[in-house]
Amino acid sequence: MNPPARPNEVFRVPNSIVQSLTTTTDPALGGETGLNRLTAFQTVTLIGLMTLLNPRRPHAEVRTTPSQVLDIIQVSRNVAHAVDRAWSTEDGATTRKTYTARRRSPRYVTMIHEALLALHNHSVCLQRRDPKTRARLSDRVVHVLDSFGYDYHHNGKALDLHDLPQGYERINIGSEGRPVWRLRVVRDGDAQFHRPRRVCFRLNAELARELGNQVGTIGSTLFARKIFGLFRRYMRSPATIRLIILILRQTGEQFCRGLTQILVDLGFDITHPRRAMGELASALGELKGANLLTTYRVDQGADRLEMQVNRLWHQVEPARGGAS
């Protein structure tokens, strides 16, 4: 059996995913393609999956575990619990000892399963270019993941979902068109989900082509794994996480955007303009303090936001404060 994938310290994210996370999707293409409305946890999980892809074979199936994904995205907690051990000595006496062990918070493990299922059901606008003229072609909608499922074992052997032992049943937690099977064990009328050995997923083939910057695609963006430490600070602010992704997407050191449009694209609540502006200004100041930005300028009169990116942010220790 293939071992779990190892995360890469530097990794690429398809630009169609980056664009969909940071811009508002054309409603004519369907609301389900709006990755910029994913929760913060789902967004960071999606980026975390990209660290596990094989750069040489990005469309290959990846095998991982919820614990490994939680390690990558740095948002989990270990909870302490007592483990009792008992054994018999040579003279037949029974010896007991209690150890302190640590395990993943069940809440976060459940959140990983839910996030992976949501990503499996989600679509993205695939942006393409004419290989010869580089002119933009019409967008297409594809699923983010070509496949997603679980690998189950019993008594050290892989379980066949179509030939299960007595007491096991499979439950479709996905859709009819894109099923995802979980196994339940039924004992004495009580049914519990069987713990999977691995989580398996495969990135969409056309998105995988973007990772190789192949002709006709809009390429990919390079990320450093250190970014998850920054994401962790803003798990209560999905708009700020999208702002970070937008900044990392830029190819030049300076860029500007329409102020109103960026508030809409990143998901700030523009029904309360003053609050939205305050949240954006606060996020910009903190990102400057984290050395992701060297400077920024908000011009409400001209409806304009200017930013200068620090390309060496991942090599510098964050400074305290963050005023522009």
N, C-alpha and C positions, 0 to 999 in steps of 0.2 A: 504494500500500500504506500502511496506517496505521502511523505511527511508534510506537516503544515508548512505553508509558505513563510519565508522570512521577510520581514518588512525592510524596505530600502530606506536609507538615510536621506537620499535625494531621489525624488520621484516626479513623474509627470502626470498631469491631469488633462484630459481632452478639452480643447477649447470650446467645443459645443456645450459641454457641461459647465465650464466656467461662465460662458455667456448666458446660459439659461439660469444660472444661480444669481446673476447680477443685473439682469435686464428683464423687463416685462414682456412676456410672450404674446405674440399676436393672437387675440381671442379666436380668430378664424381657424387656428391650428389646434384649438382645444385647450381648455383650462388645465387639464391634467399634465400639460407639459411645463407648467410654471414651477421650475425647481426653486425659484426665488421665494416660494411660499412654504418650503419645507421648514420643519422646526430646526432649531439650532442643533439638537442632538442628531437628527437625521442628516443634516448637512455635513457635520463633522464626521459622522460615520461613513458617508459617501466618500469624502476625501480620504479617510483612513483606509478604505478598501483599495484605493489606488496604490498605496504603499506596498501592497502584497502582490501586485501584478509582476510577472516576469517581463523585464524590459525587452527581451528578445522574442518572447512569445506572449504578447499581452492578451491574446484571445484564448489562451489556454485556461482550463478550469483551475480555480484556486481552491485549496482546502485550508480551512482555518478553524478557529474556535471562538466563541463569544468572549472568552477570557483574553485571547490574543488581541482581538479588536479593541477591547477595553484598555489593554495595556498601551496600544498605539495611540488612541485618542485621548488618553490621560484624564478621563472623567469618571473613572470608577472608584469604588471604595472597597477595601478589604474589611471584613467584619470578623471580630474575634469570636471563637466559640470553643467549647470544651469537647475533647474527644477522649472517651474512655477506652482503655485497652486492657484486656485480661489474657493471661496465659498460665499454663500449668508448669510447675517446676518438676525436677526429677523425682522428688519425694511425693508428688501428687498434690501438693498444695497449689491453691489458686492465688495468683498475684495480680493485683489491679493497680493501674496508674492512670492518672488523668493528665492529658497534655493540653496545652493551649495551641490551637491551630487557627489559621486564617483562611477565609474563603471569600469569594466575590459576593457583594451585596446582591441578593436575589432580584431586587428592584432593577438594578442596572442590567443584569443578565436578561431579564424580561424586556427591558427597553431595547436592547440590541436585537433580539428576535423581532420585535415590532418594527424597528427601523429597517431591518433587512427586508422584511415583507413589504413595507411601504415602498422601498426603492425598487423592488422587483415589479411592483405594480405601476411604477411611475414611468413616464415617457419624457423624452427630451427632443427639442428641435435640432435636427442635424443640419448644420450649415456646410455647404459645399461650394467648391470653385471649379470652373472649367479648367481642365489640365493645361490647355494651350493658351487661352486668353486671360486666365485668372479671374474672369468675370464671375460674379456671384450667381449661382444657380438657385432655383426655387428650393425652399427648405422642405425637409421631410421629417416626419415624426417617427422615432424609433424608441423601443424600450431601453432603459439604461442597462439592464441586465438581460442577456440572452437566456440565462438559466439561473436558478437558485433552488437549493434543496438541502437535505440533510443526509448524513451517512450514519447508519445505525449498526450497532454490534450487539451480539448476545453470546455470552460464554466464549468470548474471544473470536467469534466468527461474524462476518458481515451478514446482515439480514437482507433477504430478498423481499422487497415490498409487495411482490406479487405472489409470494409463497411464505406467509408468515407462520410462525409457530402458534400453537394453541395459546389463547389468552392475549394475543396481540391484535390490534385493529388499527387501520390507517384512517386518518382524518384529513380531509382537504381543507387547509386554512387559507388557500389562495382562491382564485376565481375558477370558474368552469373552464375557461379558455386557457388559463395559465395556472394549473394546479400546483400546490406546494403541499407535500405530504408530511404530516407529523404522525408518530406512532404513539398509541396509548396501550398501556398494560391494564388489563381488567382482572382484578382478583377479588373474590368474595363480593362482587357487585360494585366494587370501588374502582374507578378508572383514573389513572394518572399518566401524564405524558412521560414517555421513555426518553431518557437523556441521550441526545445524539453524540456520536464520537466526534464528528466534524460538521462544519457548515461548508457547503460547496456553492460556488458561484462562478459565473462566466460573464465578463464584460461584453456588451454588444460589439459585434465584429467591426462595424463601421466606426464606432468610437475607438476601438483598438487601433484602427488604421491612423487615426489622428495622433496617437501616442508615438507613432513612428514618423510623424510629419510627412506622410506619403502624399504624392501628387494628387491634387483634387480635394484635399482636406484643408481645414483651417488650422491644423497643427495642434500643439499642446503647450502648456505652461509648466515651467519647472518650479517645484516646491522643495523646501527643506523640511525634514521631519520635525525640526525644532518648532515649526509653526503651531503644532498641537498644544504646546505650552501656552501660546498666546490665545489660541481658541478657547482654552479652558477658562480663562478669565471672563469670557463673554458668553457663557452658556445660557445666560438669561437674556441675551440680546442678539437674536438671530440677525437683525439688521446690521449690527456691528461686525459680525462674522462675515456677512456678505461684503461689507466695506473692505475688510482685510483681503478677501479674495480678489476684489476689484483692483485694489492697489497692487497686489502681486501679479496680476495679469498684465500690467503695463510694460511695454517694451522699452519705453524711454524713461528718463529720470523725471520729466515734468509732464503733467497732463491736466486738462481742465474738463469740466462737465457742467451741463446746465443744472443749477441747484435744485429746482423743482423736480426735474426728471430723475435726478439721482435719489431724491427722497422717495419717489414713487417706486423706482426700480429696486431699491434695497429694502423696501417694506417698512419705512418709517410711517407713522400714523399722521398723514397730512390733513386729516379732519381736525387736528389740533396743531396748527402751523407753529405756534410758539414753542410748544412742547417738542415737536419734531426737530425744530432748529436747535433747541437746547440739547437734545440727545445727540444730534449729529456733531455739534460743536464739542461736546464732552468726549465723544468717541474719537474725534480727530486729535484732540489734545492728549488723550491717553495713548494713542498710537504714535504720536510724536515722542512722547515720553518713553515708549517702548522701542524707539529708534527705527520704526518702520517708515516714518515720514521725517524728512529734515525740516520741512516748513509747509504751511498751508495758508490759504486765504479764502475767506468766505465773503462774497460781495452780494448781499441780498438785493441791492438796487439794480445791479446788472444781472441778477439771477445766475450767478456764476460761482463755481467752486474750483480753485486752483490748488494743486498738490505737487510736491516734489518728493520723490521716492528715494529712500536710502537703500541702494542696491546691496550694501554690506550689512544689513540689519541683523542677519543671523550670526555675524561675527562679533557683535558688540553687546556688551552687557547693558540691559535696560537702565535708563536714567530715572531718577525720581522727578515727579512733576510732569507737566505736559502742556504748558501754555504755549500758544503760538507766538 
